Amino acid sequence: MEQEGMVSVWAGVFEDEEALMAYAAEEGYDDEREPQISAFNHDFFGGEDVWPFDPDFWERGMVAPTTDVEALVFPFSEGLTIGEGLKELLPKGLEKPCNGVILVYNFEYEAEEGAYNPNAPVTFLGVVPYEED
């Protein structure tokens, strides 16, 4: 749900940026007005609505593989603040190195039991506050 000042964070492993962008693709409608919904949307939001969050407030990209949550998000907008929040949430870091990140700003993802795909290429890390510079 929309929540000002919060960011939902996912991380995973992708072969390259093209694979990440294909997974978390821009959504919309094709020429026949059929919805074009991303695999990310299907995996975590049920794939029923185009853009379950505001598409103006998300980022996704690749980083060097790391288990350090602060290093994982540092290159992104508000990465320093987000990294500090993730470090508190996950003090031991990630279980395995990740190189792909999806950040949805002003959104508090609520993972309901059975409502997400456990085989998705990304894992939901959590929701943390962020401050805009």
C-alpha positions in Angstrom: 0.0 0.0 0.0 1.1 3.6 -0.5 3.1 4.9 2.4 5.0 8.1 2.2 8.7 7.9 3.3 8.9 4.1 3.1 10.7 2.0 0.5 10.1 -1.7 -0.3 13.3 -3.6 -1.3 13.8 -6.8 -3.3 17.1 -8.3 -4.3 18.1 -11.3 -6.5 20.6 -12.7 -9.0 20.4 -11.9 -12.7 22.6 -12.8 -15.6 22.7 -9.2 -16.8 20.7 -5.9 -16.7 18.7 -7.0 -19.6 17.4 -10.0 -17.7 16.5 -7.8 -14.7 14.7 -5.3 -16.9 12.8 -8.0 -18.6 11.7 -9.4 -15.2 10.7 -6.0 -13.8 9.5 -4.5 -17.0 7.6 -1.3 -17.6 3.9 -2.1 -17.7 1.0 -0.8 -19.8 -1.3 -1.9 -22.6 -0.6 -3.3 -26.1 -2.2 -2.2 -29.3 -5.3 -4.3 -28.6 -5.6 -2.7 -25.1 -4.5 -6.0 -23.4 -2.6 -5.4 -20.2 1.2 -6.1 -20.3 2.0 -7.1 -16.8 5.6 -7.9 -15.6 6.7 -11.2 -14.1 7.7 -9.2 -11.0 4.1 -8.0 -10.7 2.8 -11.6 -11.1 5.3 -12.9 -8.5 4.6 -10.4 -5.8 1.3 -8.6 -6.5 -0.8 -11.3 -8.2 -0.6 -9.8 -11.7 -4.2 -8.6 -11.6 -3.6 -4.8 -11.9 -1.2 -2.9 -14.2 1.1 -0.9 -11.8 0.1 -1.9 -8.3 2.3 0.9 -7.2 3.1 4.4 -8.6 5.4 3.8 -11.6 7.1 7.2 -11.1 8.6 6.0 -7.8 10.6 2.9 -8.4 14.2 2.0 -9.4 15.8 -1.2 -10.5 19.3 -2.0 -11.5 22.4 -4.1 -11.2 25.3 -3.8 -8.7 28.4 -5.9 -8.1 27.5 -9.1 -6.3 27.4 -8.6 -2.6 25.9 -9.9 0.7 26.3 -6.4 2.3 22.9 -4.7 2.3 24.4 -1.3 2.5 26.6 -1.8 -0.6 23.6 -3.4 -2.4 21.5 -0.2 -2.3 24.2 2.5 -2.1 24.2 3.4 -5.8 20.5 4.1 -5.8 18.5 7.3 -4.8 18.6 7.6 -1.0 20.8 4.6 -0.9 22.7 5.7 2.2 19.5 6.0 4.3 18.0 2.9 2.8 21.2 0.9 3.5 21.2 2.0 7.2 17.6 0.8 7.5 18.3 -2.5 5.8 21.4 -3.0 8.1 19.1 -2.7 11.1 16.6 -5.1 9.6 19.2 -7.6 8.4 22.3 -7.1 10.6 24.0 -10.3 9.3 23.5 -9.2 5.7 22.2 -11.4 2.9 22.5 -15.2 2.8 23.9 -15.2 -0.7 25.4 -12.5 -2.9 22.9 -10.6 -5.0 23.4 -8.3 -8.0 19.9 -7.1 -8.9 17.9 -4.6 -6.9 14.3 -3.4 -7.1 13.2 -0.4 -5.0 9.6 0.8 -4.8 9.4 4.2 -3.0 6.5 5.5 -1.0 5.1 1.9 -0.8 4.9 -0.6 2.0 4.7 -4.1 0.6 2.9 -6.5 2.8 3.8 -10.1 2.0 0.8 -12.3 2.7 1.3 -16.0 3.2 1.0 -17.7 -0.1 0.5 -14.4 -2.0 3.9 -14.4 -3.6 6.0 -16.9 -5.8 8.6 -18.5 -3.6 10.5 -19.4 -6.8 10.8 -15.8 -8.0 14.3 -14.6 -8.9 14.2 -11.9 -6.3 13.5 -12.0 -2.5 11.6 -9.4 -0.6 14.1 -8.0 1.9 11.8 -5.6 3.8 10.4 -2.1 4.1 12.5 0.6 5.6 12.1 4.4 5.9 14.1 6.8 3.7 14.7 10.5 3.7 15.0 12.5 0.6 18.1 14.7 0.4 
